[in-house]
Amino acid sequence: MIAYLATKKQFLDDVPRIEDIIKDSVHKHLNHTPSPAEYNSWRNSLGGAMNHVITRSSVPDNAGIAIEYRVNERKLRIDFLIAGEDGHGKESLVIVELKQWTDIDFSELDDHVKTFVGGGLRNERHPSYQAWSYASHLINTNEYIYENELQVASCAYLHNCPTTAVVSDSRYENYLQTTPVYIKGQYQDLADSIAGKIRVGIGTDLIQRIDASPIRPSKPLAEAIGSMLKGHEEFVLLDDQKTVLETILIKSKKSMTGKKQVIIINGGPGTGKSVISINALSRLSEERLNARYVTPNAAPRAVFKNKLKGVLPMGDVSELFSGSGSYTGLPENSYDVLIVDEAHRLKLRHQYSKGGVNQILDIINASKLSVFFIDEAQKVTWKDIGEIAAIEDFANQSGAEIQKLELTSQFRCGGSDDYIAWLENMLQIGPHQESYFTPEKFEFKIFDNPSELHKAIKEKNAIRNKSRLLAGYCWEWISENDPSKFDITFPAFNFKAKWNLKSHGYDWIINPKSVEEIGCIHTSQGLEVDYVGVIIGDDLVFDGDGLVTNPHARAKGDTSIYGYKKEFKIDPTAANKKADELIRNTYRTLMSRGMKGCYVYFTNKAAENHFRKALENL
């Protein structure tokens, strides 16, 4: 979907009021109300920078120009497109990513830089990577482009940046080779580069054909996705996992020609929800369907991308994975299939976007088949609203056919359903369950010394880098702004450690160095390790009668309970009940990340003794 489409000549005629034209067009065609910052960026980047480039370029007057092209109905938009022919009768397209950045520094994150955006210093994707990823997406998924072998070039123009010292550094060489970056004063170089690729103008027809094209994986992309799970034994399906996968495939075919379909799969920790999701993504892509893996939690996306990168033709797997806030205001059935993992973490409209109503409804509307993997006992933040009843209600409102499935086989925690039942009993989650758990089935150990706990985890990690230390969010992240300081300290035990480093990003849990650090719910939910160590803070204590929770013991910087204080003023009973549920769910989630064992340390001695007595009575 394109906000603005014109020839070069028309664009130059529109330049004196281009920001107003784009503002109106974005609102009309993309259903988006621009911010003042966006308005100013169009005036500077289009009316100023690109005006100079296009004026000095020998690109023909009837070459096509598109501005603010929304890719595949997503919120991501390409800034500037120029289309025509290369002089040999081949249709050609040039993508220009525009940035107003001035001061740029290196980032600890791969493929990122640091710059001032939105009033603060932030990690942003390198402009060349961003433009390259757009080109990669079009080449691999736009049917008109890959069927006609269109030439798609990309570049970035940082028209306020005075130096290439950072942006052209060798660490970004992989992207700079195909997607050069131009800075302030290099408008003629950019103009000549575009003119070398667009020698013949053919009006706006080419861009319109691209925009109208079906979106589905190209054959090379489908084949690459189909082979991406080979050699990854953790993605092999067992028991009812296979049944769920085949049901998804059957329903996907049905949704192509019939009624909208919704599948709800309920399953606890370790039942294989993520494994099925990735297998479904692979199989659906092989069928040339426009499918996406969706999860509100960034950590699983980062880990899967890391494991699977390098298997696609252009090395870019990011387009296959998406956050849950990308489907607001899209035309109905924009996607064939949306596979939503961690659906219990979905959000309300005002908590993630200015548009839309509810992420559940947005996803159902945007897809012919929507698949929701859910475990209601893993809602761990104040904003989480994903519930089976809510999904059913929205599916009924949308006229969808609903199928509900259960995943019951436990493949984590030693394959023991008894450990999960025992853990839920101990944390007083849900009704009491019959359990035959013993530490011989799944290694559960209590440590009275956090240093010994960490030592044990590091020893287990030395085997195959699959053991990590986690904690409840009861300590402030002071090392974020002062790396010389430690976040979690127990002087009596000579213990000190930091929360996971920003430099490790959301794939912290697979970084070999991160065993020295401590993760939290935000970087571990949806993932698994062999052995997990969990530090249980003062938000969960024993009062003599049972375990009680204390939301005031959570760190001020813990975003998962943002909203508690406001609701407490309105309805203290309801606020405390919700906070109690979230805290118990958090520790259930943390203590069920291990495949082989869970080691714990309690800051509250009474809680420790409560668990010790329970183990003695098994």
C-alpha positions as a printed NumPy array, in Angstrom:
array([[  0.   ,   0.   ,   0.   ],
       [  1.486,   3.321,  -1.105],
       [  0.858,   6.766,   0.362],
       [  2.284,   8.788,  -2.545],
       [  2.846,   7.755,  -6.167],
       [  4.014,  10.052,  -8.965],
       [  6.539,  10.521, -11.745],
       [  9.822,  12.324, -11.162],
       [  8.436,  15.433, -12.838],
       [  5.324,  15.45 , -10.665],
       [  7.399,  14.903,  -7.522],
       [  9.558,  17.942,  -8.292],
       [  6.411,  19.984,  -8.926],
       [  5.042,  18.843,  -5.54 ],
       [  8.24 ,  19.558,  -3.575],
       [  7.221,  23.046,  -2.317],
       [  4.408,  21.443,  -0.28 ],
       [  5.508,  17.813,  -0.219],
       [  5.201,  17.445,   3.575],
       [  1.536,  18.453,   3.452],
       [  0.806,  16.186,   0.5  ],
       [  2.451,  13.205,   2.228],
       [  0.695,  13.958,   5.512],
       [ -2.703,  13.885,   3.817],
       [ -1.825,  10.82 ,   1.745],
       [ -0.557,   8.815,   4.712],
       [ -3.753,   9.543,   6.604],
       [ -5.949,   8.73 ,   3.61 ],
       [ -4.205,   5.661,   2.202],
       [ -2.442,   4.153,   5.233],
       [ -5.001,   5.114,   7.868],
       [ -2.243,   6.669,   9.969],
       [ -2.188,  10.076,  11.635],
       [  1.387,  11.387,  11.364],
       [  3.183,  12.905,  14.342],
       [  4.836,  16.344,  14.198],
       [  8.208,  14.574,  14.049],
       [  7.163,  12.63 ,  10.946],
       [  5.84 ,  15.82 ,   9.329],
       [  9.158,  17.601,   9.928],
       [ 11.117,  14.604,   8.645],
       [  9.23 ,  14.719,   5.332],
       [  9.954,  18.423,   4.986],
       [ 13.665,  17.897,   5.635],
       [ 14.256,  14.551,   3.958],
       [ 11.948,  14.943,   0.946],
       [ 11.578,  18.675,   0.415],
       [ 15.266,  19.191,   1.121],
       [ 17.542,  16.185,   0.75 ],
       [ 15.784,  14.079,  -1.907],
       [ 14.769,  17.181,  -3.827],
       [ 18.484,  17.953,  -4.31 ],
       [ 19.223,  14.354,  -5.304],
       [ 16.373,  13.965,  -7.807],
       [ 16.914,  17.436,  -9.292],
       [ 20.57 ,  16.605, -10.027],
       [ 19.89 ,  13.09 , -11.23 ],
       [ 19.661,  12.201, -14.921],
       [ 16.799,   9.823, -14.125],
       [ 14.085,  10.366, -16.787],
       [ 11.188,  12.666, -15.939],
       [  8.68 ,   9.832, -16.327],
       [ 10.438,   7.45 , -13.893],
       [  8.085,   6.322, -11.129],
       [  8.499,   7.515,  -7.538],
       [  6.739,   6.094,  -4.463],
       [  6.93 ,   7.488,  -0.941],
       [  5.898,   5.705,   2.25 ],
       [  5.296,   2.252,   0.785],
       [  3.876,  -0.037,   3.483],
       [  5.456,  -3.445,   3.022],
       [  3.159,  -6.473,   2.982],
       [  0.449,  -4.585,   4.868],
       [  2.769,  -4.219,   7.859],
       [  3.552,  -1.061,   9.764],
       [  7.068,  -1.059,   8.299],
       [  7.301,   1.503,   5.507],
       [  9.901,   2.08 ,   2.82 ],
       [ 10.781,   5.777,   2.665],
       [ 11.524,   6.266,  -1.03 ],
       [ 11.272,   4.106,  -4.178],
       [ 12.316,   4.89 ,  -7.752],
       [ 11.332,   2.595, -10.608],
       [ 11.968,   2.254, -14.325],
       [ 14.195,   0.253, -16.667],
       [ 17.977,  -0.176, -16.694],
       [ 18.546,   0.568, -20.38 ],
       [ 18.59 ,  -3.094, -21.412],
       [ 14.868,  -3.61 , -21.115],
       [ 15.07 ,  -4.945, -17.529],
       [ 12.71 ,  -3.479, -14.986],
       [ 14.57 ,  -1.962, -12.071],
       [ 13.759,  -0.696,  -8.588],
       [ 15.839,   1.382,  -6.16 ],
       [ 15.076,   1.629,  -2.427],
       [ 16.355,   4.663,  -0.499],
       [ 16.241,   4.612,   3.309],
       [ 16.298,   8.2  ,   4.635],
       [ 17.703,   9.19 ,   8.036],
       [ 18.053,  12.58 ,   9.687],
       [ 20.636,  11.318,  12.168],
       [ 23.616,  13.524,  12.921],
       [ 25.742,  11.986,  15.696],
       [ 26.178,   8.227,  15.42 ],
       [ 28.147,   5.815,  17.602],
       [ 28.771,   2.091,  17.679],
       [ 26.271,  -0.191,  19.382],
       [ 26.934,  -3.317,  21.389],
       [ 24.173,  -5.018,  19.356],
       [ 25.014,  -6.678,  16.043],
       [ 23.927,  -4.751,  12.926],
       [ 22.983,  -1.694,  15.026],
       [ 24.298,   1.792,  15.738],
       [ 23.533,   4.249,  18.511],
       [ 22.001,   7.636,  17.824],
       [ 19.632,  10.174,  19.334],
       [ 16.046,   9.303,  18.448],
       [ 12.89 ,  10.336,  20.26 ],
       [ 14.743,  12.437,  22.798],
       [ 17.24 ,   9.791,  23.894],
       [ 20.264,   7.74 ,  22.857],
       [ 18.951,   4.489,  21.401],
       [ 20.079,   1.371,  19.585],
       [ 18.804,   1.527,  16.002],
       [ 19.275,  -0.846,  13.093],
       [ 22.094,   0.23 ,  10.784],
       [ 20.439,   2.092,   7.863],
       [ 22.116,  -0.155,   5.297],
       [ 20.818,  -3.238,   7.077],
       [ 17.344,  -1.733,   7.171],
       [ 17.29 ,  -0.901,   3.448],
       [ 18.852,  -4.266,   2.588],
       [ 16.225,  -6.135,   4.64 ],
       [ 13.438,  -4.354,   2.726],
       [ 15.037,  -5.342,  -0.579],
       [ 15.458,  -8.909,   0.676],
       [ 11.821,  -9.067,   1.691],
       [ 10.588,  -7.854,  -1.7  ],
       [ 12.863, -10.204,  -3.639],
       [ 11.819, -13.205,  -1.582],
       [  8.085, -12.602,  -1.16 ],
       [  6.702, -10.269,  -3.848],
       [  5.508, -12.555,  -6.653],
       [  5.776,  -9.938,  -9.405],
       [  9.367,  -9.135,  -8.45 ],
       [ 10.691, -12.697,  -8.278],
       [  8.693, -14.05 , -11.218],
       [  9.95 , -11.217, -13.464],
       [ 13.444, -11.236, -11.98 ],
       [ 13.28 ,  -7.527, -11.207],
       [ 16.543,  -5.863, -10.272],
       [ 16.156,  -4.438,  -6.757],
       [ 18.882,  -2.161,  -5.416],
       [ 19.018,  -0.497,  -2.003],
       [ 20.921,   2.279,  -0.291],
       [ 20.741,   4.595,   2.713],
       [ 21.022,   8.397,   2.764],
       [ 21.998,  10.06 ,   6.041],
       [ 21.72 ,  13.606,   4.762],
       [ 22.594,  15.295,   8.08 ],
       [ 25.486,  13.027,   9.07 ],
       [ 28.889,  14.706,   8.507],
       [ 31.119,  11.607,   8.673],
       [ 31.204,   7.943,   7.627],
       [ 33.492,   7.002,  10.534],
       [ 30.876,   4.769,  12.165],
       [ 28.329,   3.884,   9.49 ],
       [ 30.967,   2.703,   6.994],
       [ 32.994,   0.7  ,   9.498],
       [ 34.126,  -2.763,   8.407],
       [ 31.888,  -4.462,  10.982],
       [ 28.927,  -3.591,   8.727],
       [ 30.672,  -4.776,   5.569],
       [ 28.158,  -7.559,   4.826],
       [ 25.448,  -4.984,   4.167],
       [ 27.544,  -2.132,   2.832],
       [ 28.713,  -4.311,  -0.083],
       [ 25.211,  -4.41 ,  -1.532],
       [ 23.629,  -1.411,   0.207],
       [ 25.954,   1.614,   0.283],
       [ 25.398,   4.488,   2.681],
       [ 25.613,   8.142,   1.607],
       [ 26.098,  11.053,   3.988],
       [ 25.799,  14.837,   4.001],
       [ 27.274,  16.394,   0.862],
       [ 27.158,  13.166,  -1.174],
       [ 23.889,  13.931,  -2.944],
       [ 25.536,  13.904,  -6.363],
       [ 27.044,  10.463,  -5.726],
       [ 23.623,   9.169,  -4.761],
       [ 22.014,  10.871,  -7.776],
       [ 24.525,   9.226, -10.138],
       [ 24.064,   5.822,  -8.511],
       [ 20.273,   5.965,  -8.97 ],
       [ 20.615,   7.194, -12.559],
       [ 22.896,   4.24 , -13.35 ],
       [ 20.078,   1.866, -12.443],
       [ 17.063,   3.808, -13.76 ],
       [ 17.869,   4.863, -17.345],
       [ 14.406,   4.555, -18.898],
       [ 11.194,   5.904, -17.442],
       [  7.979,   3.901, -17.768],
       [  5.672,   5.944, -15.556],
       [  4.123,   4.619, -12.362],
       [  2.829,   1.326, -13.793],
       [  5.737,  -0.775, -12.5  ],
       [  5.29 ,   0.338,  -8.89 ],
       [  1.556,  -0.276,  -9.171],
       [  2.191,  -3.823, -10.403],
       [  4.538,  -4.434,  -7.492],
       [  2.02 ,  -3.05 ,  -5.018],
       [ -0.801,  -5.187,  -6.439],
       [  1.26 ,  -8.385,  -6.488],
       [  0.374, -11.385,  -4.297],
       [  2.702, -11.936,  -1.348],
       [  3.95 , -15.491,  -0.982],
       [  7.386, -17.101,  -0.581],
       [  9.447, -17.464,  -3.732],
       [ 10.389, -21.029,  -4.648],
       [ 14.031, -20.661,  -3.449],
       [ 12.795, -19.111,  -0.214],
       [ 10.218, -21.871,   0.323],
       [ 12.841, -24.549,  -0.285],
       [ 15.263, -22.863,   2.112],
       [ 12.641, -22.553,   4.825],
       [ 11.648, -26.176,   4.308],
       [ 15.226, -27.308,   4.926],
       [ 15.958, -24.969,   7.819],
       [ 14.943, -27.459,  10.528],
       [ 17.185, -30.234,   9.264],
       [ 19.894, -31.005,  11.77 ],
       [ 18.002, -29.355,  14.631],
       [ 16.932, -32.287,  16.778],
       [ 15.053, -29.994,  19.172],
       [ 12.477, -29.354,  16.414],
       [ 11.451, -33.016,  15.979],
       [  7.765, -33.535,  16.793],
       [  6.49 , -36.244,  19.147],
       [  3.09 , -37.631,  20.13 ],
       [  0.272, -35.065,  20.145],
       [  2.633, -32.414,  18.773],
       [  2.429, -34.147,  15.377],
       [ -1.375, -34.236,  15.559],
       [ -1.543, -30.512,  16.232],
       [  0.81 , -29.744,  13.337],
       [ -1.198, -31.788,  10.847],
       [ -4.409, -30.124,  12.056],
       [ -2.868, -26.709,  11.361],
       [ -1.975, -27.805,   7.824],
       [ -5.467, -29.152,   7.11 ],
       [ -7.117, -25.991,   8.471],
       [ -4.787, -23.803,   6.389],
       [ -6.069, -25.453,   3.209],
       [ -9.651, -25.069,   4.349],
       [ -9.173, -21.376,   5.109],
       [ -7.924, -20.649,   1.58 ],
       [-11.299, -21.371,   0.002],
       [-13.797, -21.326,   2.826],
       [-14.557, -19.817,   6.188],
       [-12.006, -17.997,   8.34 ],
       [-10.365, -20.467,  10.744],
       [ -9.103, -20.099,  14.337],
       [ -7.235, -22.834,  16.217],
       [ -6.618, -22.562,  19.974],
       [ -3.966, -24.917,  21.39 ],
       [ -3.768, -25.062,  25.176],
       [ -0.597, -26.51 ,  26.7  ],
       [  1.578, -26.09 ,  29.765],
       [  5.353, -25.591,  29.986],
       [  7.364, -28.074,  27.95 ],
       [  4.496, -29.442,  25.871],
       [  6.103, -28.248,  22.644],
       [  4.152, -25.134,  21.699],
       [  7.189, -23.356,  20.209],
       [  8.467, -26.515,  18.501],
       [  5.132, -26.966,  16.713],
       [  5.025, -23.268,  15.803],
       [  8.381, -23.39 ,  14.025],
       [  7.523, -26.645,  12.256],
       [  4.219, -25.155,  11.115],
       [  6.011, -22.062,   9.788],
       [  8.348, -24.293,   7.808],
       [  5.615, -26.514,   6.34 ],
       [  3.294, -23.638,   5.466],
       [  6.125, -21.772,   3.753],
       [  6.903, -24.871,   1.715],
       [  3.283, -24.696,   0.558],
       [  3.994, -21.132,  -0.625],
       [  1.611, -19.621,   1.93 ],
       [  2.169, -16.174,   3.404],
       [  2.738, -17.255,   7.01 ],
       [  4.397, -15.648,  10.026],
       [  5.524, -16.784,  13.456],
       [  4.173, -14.218,  15.921],
       [  5.04 , -13.816,  19.571],
       [  4.728, -10.864,  21.968],
       [  7.957, -11.956,  23.654],
       [ 11.131, -10.813,  21.883],
       [ 13.383, -13.462,  23.462],
       [ 12.093, -16.523,  21.525],
       [ 12.168, -14.559,  18.272],
       [ 15.79 , -13.601,  18.832],
       [ 16.847, -17.151,  19.675],
       [ 15.065, -18.734,  16.705],
       [ 16.513, -16.129,  14.344],
       [ 19.986, -16.865,  15.706],
       [ 19.565, -20.618,  15.28 ],
       [ 18.122, -20.419,  11.796],
       [ 19.991, -17.522,  10.192],
       [ 22.146, -18.373,   7.234],
       [ 19.65 , -20.792,   5.708],
       [ 17.802, -18.293,   3.513],
       [ 18.988, -17.06 ,   0.105],
       [ 19.936, -13.62 ,   1.421],
       [ 20.574, -14.686,   4.984],
       [ 17.589, -12.804,   6.335],
       [ 15.117, -14.74 ,   8.491],
       [ 13.741, -11.707,  10.285],
       [ 10.744, -11.394,   7.955],
       [  9.465, -14.769,   9.125],
       [  9.228, -13.617,  12.744],
       [  7.115, -10.811,  14.104],
       [  5.971,  -9.112,  17.282],
       [  2.265,  -9.127,  18.072],
       [  1.7  ,  -5.402,  17.513],
       [  2.259,  -5.44 ,  13.741],
       [ -1.282,  -6.252,  12.645],
       [ -3.255,  -3.168,  13.593],
       [ -5.585,  -1.724,  10.97 ],
       [ -4.675,  -4.173,   8.209],
       [ -7.171,  -5.177,   5.535],
       [ -8.942,  -8.429,   6.367],
       [ -7.036, -11.599,   5.45 ],
       [ -3.796,  -9.795,   4.603],
       [ -1.947, -12.973,   5.632],
       [ -2.72 , -16.596,   4.945],
       [ -1.633, -17.856,   8.368],
       [ -0.493, -16.171,  11.58 ],
       [  0.968, -18.57 ,  14.168],
       [  0.849, -16.941,  17.592],
       [  3.139, -18.429,  20.228],
       [  2.845, -17.235,  23.842],
       [ -0.686, -15.957,  23.109],
       [ -1.216, -15.382,  26.84 ],
       [  1.107, -12.376,  26.457],
       [ -1.126, -10.495,  23.973],
       [ -2.116,  -6.897,  24.81 ],
       [ -4.981,  -4.427,  24.649],
       [ -5.052,  -1.644,  22.019],
       [ -4.015,   1.315,  24.189],
       [ -1.084,  -0.67 ,  25.548],
       [  0.667,  -1.183,  22.239],
       [ -0.683,   1.052,  19.488],
       [ -2.734,   4.113,  18.67 ],
       [ -4.879,   2.029,  16.347],
       [ -6.662,  -1.279,  16.579],
       [ -8.742,  -2.622,  19.417],
       [ -7.061,  -5.7  ,  20.792],
       [ -4.16 ,  -7.789,  19.53 ],
       [ -6.31 , -10.926,  19.506],
       [ -8.912,  -9.292,  17.274],
       [ -6.259,  -7.643,  15.084],
       [ -4.56 , -10.995,  14.405],
       [ -7.815, -12.834,  13.665],
       [ -8.873, -10.062,  11.285],
       [ -5.511,  -9.977,   9.474],
       [ -5.337, -13.706,   8.675],
       [ -7.354, -16.426,   7.012],
       [ -6.113, -18.865,   9.656],
       [ -4.887, -17.756,  13.072],
       [ -3.302, -20.271,  15.432],
       [ -3.033, -19.41 ,  19.131],
       [ -0.728, -21.392,  21.412],
       [ -1.635, -20.49 ,  24.976],
       [ -0.967, -21.267,  28.641],
       [ -3.039, -18.925,  30.802],
       [ -0.851, -19.647,  33.84 ],
       [  2.053, -17.95 ,  32.046],
       [  0.505, -14.487,  32.087],
       [  3.276, -12.64 ,  33.908],
       [  2.769,  -8.917,  33.277],
       [ -0.007,  -6.486,  34.13 ],
       [ -0.785,  -5.918,  30.449],
       [ -1.195,  -9.582,  29.476],
       [ -4.782, -10.249,  28.392],
       [ -4.517, -13.469,  26.359],
       [ -7.224, -15.889,  27.509],
       [ -8.972, -18.766,  25.746],
       [-12.425, -17.278,  26.371],
       [-11.364, -13.958,  24.849],
       [ -9.965, -15.664,  21.739],
       [-13.211, -17.593,  21.323],
       [-15.295, -14.421,  21.694],
       [-13.32 , -12.528,  19.056],
       [-13.313, -15.548,  16.731],
       [-17.107, -15.759,  16.993],
       [-17.42 , -12.029,  16.317],
       [-15.339, -12.53 ,  13.169],
       [-17.501, -15.412,  11.971],
       [-14.607, -17.843,  12.241],
       [-14.762, -21.591,  12.653],
       [-13.028, -22.541,  15.914],
       [-11.121, -25.685,  16.834],
       [ -9.637, -26.248,  20.302],
       [ -6.792, -28.687,  20.965],
       [ -4.862, -29.755,  24.063],
       [ -1.16 , -30.527,  24.409],
       [ -0.721, -32.857,  27.358],
       [  2.579, -34.684,  26.827],
       [  5.379, -33.146,  28.887],
       [  8.811, -33.029,  27.227],
       [ 10.535, -30.579,  29.541],
       [ 11.333, -31.057,  33.254],
       [ 12.514, -34.614,  32.652],
       [  9.332, -35.337,  30.766],
       [  7.546, -35.323,  34.099],
       [  4.018, -33.973,  34.366],
       [  4.358, -34.747,  38.072],
       [  6.971, -32.028,  38.595],
       [  4.737, -29.379,  37.028],
       [  1.787, -30.575,  39.127],
       [  3.922, -30.535,  42.299],
       [  5.308, -27.091,  41.458],
       [  1.827, -25.671,  40.882],
       [  0.684, -27.203,  44.166],
       [  3.621, -25.618,  45.992],
       [  2.974, -22.222,  44.405],
       [ -0.764, -22.622,  45.068],
       [ -1.69 , -22.168,  41.417],
       [ -5.088, -23.619,  40.562],
       [ -6.776, -26.547,  42.325],
       [ -4.649, -29.149,  44.113],
       [ -3.44 , -31.892,  41.782],
       [ -2.392, -35.466,  42.419],
       [  1.368, -35.736,  41.964],
       [  3.901, -38.547,  42.227],
       [  6.909, -36.282,  41.821],
       [ 10.244, -37.221,  43.341],
       [ 13.667, -35.559,  42.877],
       [ 14.815, -38.776,  41.229],
       [ 12.479, -38.074,  38.296],
       [ 13.591, -34.469,  37.901],
       [ 16.542, -32.968,  39.76 ],
       [ 15.19 , -30.327,  42.155],
       [ 17.701, -28.924,  44.632],
       [ 17.503, -26.206,  47.256],
       [ 20.657, -24.205,  48.016],
       [ 21.19 , -22.113,  51.132],
       [ 24.051, -20.238,  49.454],
       [ 23.577, -18.324,  46.156],
       [ 27.283, -18.624,  45.341],
       [ 27.047, -22.409,  45.551],
       [ 23.935, -22.294,  43.372],
       [ 25.743, -20.28 ,  40.707],
       [ 28.756, -22.579,  40.896],
       [ 26.536, -25.615,  40.318],
       [ 24.88 , -23.983,  37.305],
       [ 28.254, -23.076,  35.781],
       [ 29.429, -26.67 ,  36.229],
       [ 26.342, -27.951,  34.413],
       [ 26.776, -25.303,  31.726],
       [ 30.311, -26.462,  30.985],
       [ 28.843, -29.646,  29.502],
       [ 26.986, -28.084,  26.541],
       [ 26.288, -24.414,  27.269],
       [ 22.662, -25.017,  28.222],
       [ 22.333, -23.964,  31.857],
       [ 21.491, -20.481,  33.131],
       [ 20.741, -18.533,  36.293],
       [ 17.456, -16.594,  36.536],
       [ 15.833, -14.476,  39.237],
       [ 12.6  , -12.801,  40.157],
       [ 12.707,  -9.091,  39.289],
       [ 13.349,  -7.873,  42.859],
       [ 16.597,  -5.998,  42.175],
       [ 17.068,  -2.767,  40.242],
       [ 19.077,  -2.829,  37.013],
       [ 21.742,  -0.359,  38.146],
       [ 24.444,  -1.806,  35.885],
       [ 22.449,  -0.622,  32.869],
       [ 23.788,   2.905,  33.384],
       [ 26.888,   2.045,  35.412],
       [ 28.589,  -1.163,  34.164],
       [ 31.021,  -1.076,  37.087],
       [ 28.227,  -1.926,  39.529],
       [ 26.495,  -5.206,  40.3  ],
       [ 22.73 ,  -5.597,  40.469],
       [ 22.193,  -8.6  ,  42.709],
       [ 24.506,  -8.903,  45.691],
       [ 24.58 , -11.07 ,  48.828],
       [ 27.646,  -9.86 ,  50.774],
       [ 27.305, -12.587,  53.417],
       [ 27.919, -15.163,  50.673],
       [ 30.427, -13.105,  48.646],
       [ 27.93 , -13.186,  45.789],
       [ 27.578, -10.484,  43.177],
       [ 26.18 , -10.616,  39.658],
       [ 24.589,  -8.457,  36.986],
       [ 21.363,  -8.762,  35.064],
       [ 21.973,  -9.935,  31.508],
       [ 23.947,  -7.444,  29.44 ],
       [ 22.337,  -5.357,  26.725],
       [ 25.119,  -6.44 ,  24.386],
       [ 23.774,  -9.996,  24.423],
       [ 20.363,  -8.802,  23.291],
       [ 17.306, -11.023,  23.553],
       [ 19.263, -14.126,  22.567],
       [ 21.052, -13.841,  25.914],
       [ 20.066, -17.369,  26.88 ],
       [ 22.296, -18.934,  24.177],
       [ 25.288, -16.59 ,  24.531],
       [ 28.197, -18.613,  26.025],
       [ 29.311, -15.728,  28.266],
       [ 25.877, -15.147,  29.757],
       [ 26.238, -17.943,  32.315],
       [ 28.041, -15.314,  34.417],
       [ 24.91 , -13.152,  34.374],
       [ 21.335, -13.446,  35.63 ],
       [ 18.287, -13.49 ,  33.379],
       [ 14.706, -12.642,  34.214],
       [ 11.229, -13.485,  33.   ],
       [ 11.554, -11.1  ,  30.029],
       [ 14.583, -12.903,  28.553],
       [ 13.659, -16.508,  29.366],
       [  9.917, -17.033,  28.822],
       [  9.261, -19.354,  25.902],
       [ 12.778, -20.805,  26.052],
       [ 14.434, -23.749,  27.759],
       [ 17.794, -24.921,  29.113],
       [ 19.116, -28.173,  30.589],
       [ 19.458, -26.871,  34.147],
       [ 17.963, -23.669,  35.473],
       [ 18.973, -21.912,  38.657],
       [ 16.371, -19.575,  40.144],
       [ 16.87 , -16.944,  42.835],
       [ 13.487, -16.396,  44.475],
       [ 13.222, -12.919,  45.969],
       [ 11.18 , -11.333,  48.734],
       [  8.158, -11.066,  46.455],
       [  7.386, -14.68 ,  47.454],
       [  7.6  , -15.495,  51.181],
       [  6.113, -17.943,  53.711],
       [  3.997, -16.512,  56.525],
       [  3.42 , -19.664,  58.559],
       [  0.219, -20.699,  56.81 ],
       [  1.324, -20.657,  53.21 ],
       [  3.196, -18.766,  50.518],
       [  2.211, -15.117,  50.152],
       [  3.265, -12.576,  47.567],
       [  4.453,  -9.012,  47.954],
       [  4.393,  -6.838,  44.801],
       [  6.141,  -4.036,  46.72 ],
       [  9.279,  -6.214,  46.816],
       [  9.557,  -6.028,  43.025],
       [ 12.103,  -3.572,  41.6  ],
       [ 10.757,  -0.175,  40.599],
       [ 12.066,  -0.787,  37.098],
       [ 10.079,  -4.01 ,  36.663],
       [  7.642,  -3.181,  33.876],
       [  5.666,  -6.384,  34.411],
       [  3.644,  -4.845,  37.263],
       [  3.284,  -1.355,  35.829],
       [ -0.357,  -0.567,  36.46 ],
       [ -0.548,  -2.159,  39.927],
       [ -0.354,   1.072,  41.902],
       [ -2.982,   2.778,  39.749],
       [ -5.405,  -0.126,  40.053],
       [ -4.669,  -0.463,  43.795],
       [ -6.048,   3.032,  44.367],
       [ -9.281,   2.053,  42.619],
       [ -9.744,  -1.503,  43.889],
       [ -7.068,  -2.777,  46.327],
       [ -8.554,  -6.274,  46.524],
       [ -8.62 ,  -6.79 ,  42.756],
       [ -5.139,  -5.263,  42.341],
       [ -3.594,  -7.519,  44.987],
       [ -5.32 , -10.576,  43.539],
       [ -3.951,  -9.858,  40.059],
       [ -0.448,  -9.091,  41.38 ],
       [ -0.509, -12.314,  43.404],
       [ -1.387, -14.322,  40.286],
       [  1.357, -12.687,  38.207],
       [  4.076, -13.291,  40.802],
       [  3.145, -16.952,  41.236],
       [  2.95 , -17.397,  37.445],
       [  6.376, -15.796,  37.085],
       [  8.055, -18.301,  39.392],
       [  6.144, -21.197,  37.8  ],
       [  7.537, -20.047,  34.452],
       [ 11.111, -19.523,  35.711],
       [ 11.176, -22.84 ,  37.597],
       [  9.954, -24.791,  34.576],
       [ 12.647, -23.669,  32.096],
       [ 14.909, -26.65 ,  32.872],
       [ 14.814, -29.892,  30.903],
       [ 16.82 , -31.859,  33.461],
       [ 16.809, -29.915,  36.685],
       [ 15.905, -26.831,  38.704],
       [ 18.108, -25.417,  41.458],
       [ 16.716, -22.708,  43.739],
       [ 17.824, -20.213,  46.373],
       [ 15.282, -18.37 ,  48.546],
       [ 15.994, -14.968,  50.058],
       [ 13.195, -15.748,  52.529],
       [ 14.362, -18.481,  54.926],
       [ 10.822, -19.461,  55.873],
       [  9.967, -20.1  ,  52.218],
       [ 13.123, -22.18 ,  51.867],
       [ 12.161, -24.31 ,  54.884],
       [  8.634, -24.705,  53.51 ],
       [ 10.015, -26.2  ,  50.298],
       [ 12.554, -28.354,  52.161],
       [  9.837, -29.923,  54.307],
       [  7.747, -30.595,  51.219],
       [ 10.694, -32.419,  49.596],
       [ 11.289, -34.462,  52.738],
       [  7.664, -35.622,  52.671],
       [  7.752, -36.862,  49.089]])
